[in-house]
């Protein structure tokens, strides 16, 4: 008796969407400041998005590698033990949800370690099932922007004809050579799947670690315009302001770092003035 073919993509619902947008977030590469996952997770909550599908993580991730503990720890799942009893083991998850009124599908997952083509095929098949015609990825990269200035947001597209539409939202064209992400691979394959795809990458201060509310706000505001979402972003603005004030108070206690930030501020302001001439 022939065994059924294993399919890592499990579809949970069949909404009636047309020319929808898929918004992607991946933990790992390009998620500095929690910009990728933090932005999309917030939108999932704000929209009260419904479950749509999931990708089985088992074929796509490495949970252990040989070598020093500090390297192996990057791959092993996070666990919690209390009073001698195991509480949680956090394995990777890859979930799609949707909001029919916004004509939007949202994905939260982890960048795959293995089988990029197979993982990409799962995403492309989901776009066909859900009526998606456009994919947007949101992410971040460490750069020279100071935390006291508005972060710059860069755009990369699967096709040059997509650039003018996206540049209306204050996005700069990116330029980069170096190690690539899964989303870069996905973007290269998108035209063959008859999809437009773009990556919105916000520049975060390279001297900071942890969640960055200011950068999350910057990319969320652009997404709200691009996707025509009537979102109340006042809470994001408040969190961003509180974060900036807190970081500034910490930076001022470190003379070397404070001087470095002032240099970055001068460079940022000079570039801004040059662009306005």
Buried (B, 14 or more C-beta within 10 A) or exposed (E): EEEEEEEBBEBEBEBEBEEBBBBBBBBBBBBBBBBBBBBBBBBBEBBEBBEBBBBBBEBBBEEEEEEEEEEEEEEEEEEEEEEEEEEEEEEBEBBBBBBBEBBBBBBBBBBBBEBBEBBBBBBBBBBEBBBBBBBBBBBBBEBBBBBBBEBBBBBBBBEEEBBEBBEEBBBEEBEEEEEEBBBBBBBEBBEEBEBBBBBBBBBBBEBBEEBBBBBBBBBBBBBBEBBEBEBEBEEBEEBBEEBBEEBBEEBEEEEEEBEBBEEBBEBBEEEEEEEEE
